Amino acid sequence: MKKSIEKTILLADFHHPFHDKGSWEVVKKFMRWFQPDRVVLVGDALEMRTLDHWKKKAGNLKYFEGKRLLADYRKFIKDILKPIEKICPKAKKIYLGGNHEEWAYQLVSKFPQLEGIIEPEIAMKLSERGWEYIRYVSVDKAGNLRSGKIKVGKLTVAHGRYTNKFHAAKNTEIYDKSVVYGHTHDLQVYTKVHEEDPGDYHTAQSIGCLCNKSPTFMQGRPNRWVHAFGILYTQRDGFYNLYAPVIINGKFVFAGKLFK
């Protein structure tokens, strides 16, 4: 029998191995207490640094010294996947690929001989581990390109594409339904209403990130990045409540309880 309320954890933008270890530790403590029914990695869980085409284009070959894709996959399994599997053994686990994970498929398109070797879901045997993997971009039955996303009740969950100043408003226009997403590493909410039925509104919300907020490519420039994640309660009728606790100095408060 379906539960009257389903609990989901949304984890966006680890960019492993450049994840923020303090934030991840407190999120793990929260998951032990919360015991979600579903855990969703909302894209860019991996940095995919060995396939960084921006570094290659800039001619920064020194960046790639000592880095290996399969080694990064193994470390990601140890640091991120195994803890989730241990803490939430009964939860449904979904990995939404982001634009960074998509770099592997872009390389396969250039070098078809790599097919079946370097793709995240194959190299990490995600299906065998109990994870559903959804690509950032996929081809439907009609041959059209489609963005990877899932529905949790009435809420669409996607990695995201837009990074302009008003990205939440942009997402309400593009999806025309309520959506939660990562990609921008910040927190932003926008609600779209309709004149004909003011009660028929939908909301787009970004849920921050779990990565280092001062990566080398930013060169010390200020940004709006926020350590946070999503907590989603979904009712049987599909209606939901979404919360995005902000993690500051490795701690946050939820439901009157301090996690640190």
C-alpha positions, 0 to 999 in steps of 0.5 A: 500500500502506498504511503500517505506521505513519501519522503525524498532527499534531493542532492544537487551538484556534489561535483565530486571530488570537489564536494564540500566534506563538511556539508556532506557529513551533516547531510548523511547525519540527517539522512540517518534520522530522516530515512527517506523513501527516495534519494535523488542525485540531481545532476553533476554529482561527478565533476568528470575532471578527466574529461574537462573540455574547457581545460583541454581547450585552454591548453592546460594539459598539466591539469590532467596529470595523475587524474584517471576517470575510472579512479574517480569513479571508484572514489565516487562510489566510496565517498558518495554512493556507498554511504547512501546505500548503507544509510538508506538501504530500502530507499529508491535511488535515482541518479539524474545525470547533469551536463558534467556527466554528459561529457562522457557521452560526448567523448563516446560520440567522438570515439565510438570505440569507448562505448560501453566503457566510460559511461557513468552507469556502465563503468559504475554498474549503477543498475547492479547497485540498485540505482536508476540512471537517467541521462542529461539528454536522451533520445525518445522513440521518435528520435527527438532529444529530450532533457532527463527528468523525473516526476515525484508527484506533481513536481518535476525534478531536473538538473537544469540548464539556465544560469542567468540572473533570473533562472527560476523565472526562466524555468517556469516559462520553459517547463510550465509546471512546478520544477526543482533543479540544481545546476546554478548552485544557488537558491532561487524561487519564482512563482508563475500565476495565470489570469484565468485561474489564479489558483493554478500556479506553479513554482520553480526552485533551485536547491543550492549545491554540495560542492566547494564554493570557491573552485579554482576556475572562479579565481576567487571571484564572489558568487551566489553559491549556497550549500543546501539540499532538498527535502520533499514530502509528497502526498498521495494526491501528488501535492507536495512541500519542498524545503531547502535547508541552508548549511552554514559551517556544517550545520542546519536546523530542520523540524526544530532539530539541530544537525551538525 
